[in-house]
Amino acid sequence: MDGRAEVLARLVEATNDHDLEAMLECFKPDYRSEQPAHPARAFQGIDQVRKNWGSLMESVPDIHWDVIRTSTDETTAWMEARLTGTRHDGTKLDQIGVLVLGISGGHIGWGRLYLSDVESEGADIDETVGRMTGR
């Protein structure tokens, strides 16, 4: 396994084991996160990663990544995955998408996250295209 694939595997394993410290070891201290569909969610620094994932692991005790596929090149790893779990109030967390991660020296330096809530019900494709086209 090359270095980038190994970092992805460690990240997923630590998350699924609910091992926050092992998860944080996957990131560089100055990690930069972007969510292009939600630009206001951008942040920098491991402290915010700790805050975000500490809260998720506490609030969703069975949080779990299901990896659909991965790919790596010289500096980047891509992971298509589904993030699931049950919140303390019984509601479900169910997101799916792609994470694009810049990895060097065995650590994640930046990430672009494209995750969306799974909508099992809602507008079908005709309604969605109609909304997109203004019809």
C-alpha positions in Angstrom: 0.0 0.0 0.0 1.4 3.4 -0.9 1.6 6.2 1.7 -1.7 8.0 0.6 -3.7 4.8 0.6 -2.3 3.9 4.0 -3.3 7.3 5.4 -6.8 6.8 4.1 -7.0 3.4 5.7 -5.8 4.8 9.1 -8.3 7.6 8.9 -11.2 5.3 8.2 -10.1 2.8 10.8 -9.6 5.4 13.5 -13.0 7.0 12.8 -14.8 3.6 12.8 -13.0 2.7 16.1 -14.0 6.1 17.5 -10.4 6.8 18.3 -10.2 10.6 18.1 -6.5 10.7 18.9 -5.5 8.2 16.2 -7.7 10.1 13.8 -6.0 13.4 14.6 -2.6 11.8 14.0 -3.6 11.5 10.3 -3.7 15.3 9.9 -1.0 18.0 9.7 -1.4 20.7 12.5 -2.2 23.4 9.9 -4.8 21.2 8.0 -7.0 23.3 5.7 -10.6 22.2 5.0 -13.0 23.4 2.3 -16.5 22.4 1.4 -16.9 24.1 -2.0 -20.8 23.8 -1.9 -20.7 25.4 1.5 -17.8 28.0 1.5 -18.7 29.4 4.9 -17.7 26.0 6.4 -14.0 26.4 5.5 -11.5 26.3 8.4 -7.8 25.8 9.1 -6.1 23.9 12.0 -6.2 20.7 13.8 -8.0 22.2 16.8 -11.1 22.6 14.6 -10.8 19.0 13.4 -10.7 17.9 17.1 -13.7 20.0 17.9 -15.7 18.8 14.9 -15.0 15.1 15.2 -15.0 15.1 19.0 -18.5 16.4 18.8 -19.5 13.9 16.1 -18.1 11.0 18.0 -19.9 12.0 21.2 -23.2 12.8 19.5 -23.2 9.9 17.1 -21.6 7.0 19.1 -21.9 4.5 16.2 -20.6 6.9 13.5 -19.1 4.8 10.7 -17.4 5.3 7.3 -18.4 2.8 4.6 -15.8 3.3 1.8 -17.2 2.8 -1.7 -13.9 3.4 -3.6 -10.6 5.2 -3.4 -8.0 6.4 -5.7 -4.6 8.0 -5.3 -2.0 9.8 -7.3 1.3 11.4 -6.4 -0.1 13.9 -3.9 -3.8 13.4 -3.7 -6.2 10.7 -2.4 -9.9 10.5 -3.3 -12.4 8.6 -1.2 -16.1 8.1 -2.1 -17.8 7.1 1.1 -21.0 7.1 3.1 -21.0 8.3 6.7 -23.7 6.8 8.9 -24.8 6.6 12.5 -27.5 7.2 15.0 -27.7 10.4 17.0 -28.5 10.3 20.7 -32.1 11.4 19.9 -32.6 8.4 17.6 -32.4 10.3 14.3 -30.1 9.0 11.6 -26.9 10.6 10.2 -26.6 9.5 6.6 -24.3 11.4 4.3 -22.6 10.3 1.1 -20.0 12.0 -1.1 -16.4 12.4 -2.1 -13.4 13.6 -0.1 -10.4 14.9 -2.0 -7.4 15.0 0.3 -3.9 16.4 -0.2 -1.4 14.0 1.5 2.3 14.4 2.0 4.7 13.0 4.5 2.1 10.6 5.8 -0.4 13.3 6.8 -3.4 15.1 5.4 -2.6 18.7 4.7 -5.8 19.8 3.0 -9.2 18.5 2.2 -12.1 19.4 -0.1 -15.3 17.7 1.1 -18.3 17.0 -1.1 -20.7 15.4 1.3 -24.5 15.6 1.2 -27.3 14.3 3.2 -28.9 11.2 1.6 -32.5 11.9 0.8 -34.3 8.6 0.4 -37.5 10.5 -0.5 -38.0 13.8 -2.3 -38.1 15.3 -5.7 -37.5 12.8 -8.6 -35.2 13.6 -11.5 -37.9 15.3 -13.6 -38.8 17.7 -10.7 -35.1 18.3 -10.0 -34.3 19.1 -13.7 -37.4 21.3 -13.8 -36.2 23.3 -10.8 -32.7 23.6 -12.4 -34.1 24.8 -15.7 -36.7 27.1 -14.1 -39.7 25.2 -15.5 
